[in-house]
């Protein structure tokens, strides 16, 4: 038996209804360069849920189901406990405590542990939610015996309402992310295509080499994870194995797929700077648009060159190490999520998350 019970959740937040955006501070809709990121906390509302079984206030969270990742569980639990289809942002932190202490103000030690991973999350909005529902799977409303009240409150009110120290620790992690500029962060998802038919077994053009059956299955499983971040735009190398990797996502969400010739293996080999310039322009576009997320699928050699460039944008050595220097850089059929902040001409990466689907 596993030593710990795995769970996931999120701090779901939204701007106050009377919030006018950064336009009240600047002419370009972005916070001024010298603005204190923490000042934005006054304009936020955080979602708390009340569990009558324990008579406590906490963040929406819950246990993982069979064959479920923490990311997918966080998205599902937020939906089930708050009624909000959300999208995940930067990762926050994890907490662990003895399972026997669940819901208790004070507790003892020993026994199995409950391990919970938390993300930042925002309501997806109706357009995104409509695209997400098919890939997410069923979202069931909780019984009032599980969740009987939901409150949207300010940061300081939330701190006073939260029952458990571990939940207040996650609030501290949230505020630390705010200090890093996470409230205006944009997410960029980089996907490595699924397992393709080996070159030595393929007699056609390399551009036409398709996914194996397992690669196709992994791509569908990956789409269930990528939907947690609700990409608004999707781009890819036009080679078949990249396009097929994204098809499960684009087919279910009805998002158009943009082909980028600079991202093929042959084009990158001839002119890597052109591909890197395209990525820089894509990141700049993200940072000048409001509330957008982008996804792009690439090949292993291209990813290696991109990682070499992106490591220099990371805000710490620890983050840079999450972008490996050695091949294969990423396993086939996986993704990373970059959280970008800063000036469009000089973006910074404040978070790097790995997305690995479960295939069974």
Order of alpha helices (4+ residues) and beta strands (2+ residues): beta-beta-beta-beta-alpha-beta-beta-alpha-beta-alpha-alpha-beta-alpha-beta-alpha-beta-alpha-alpha-beta-alpha-alpha-beta-beta
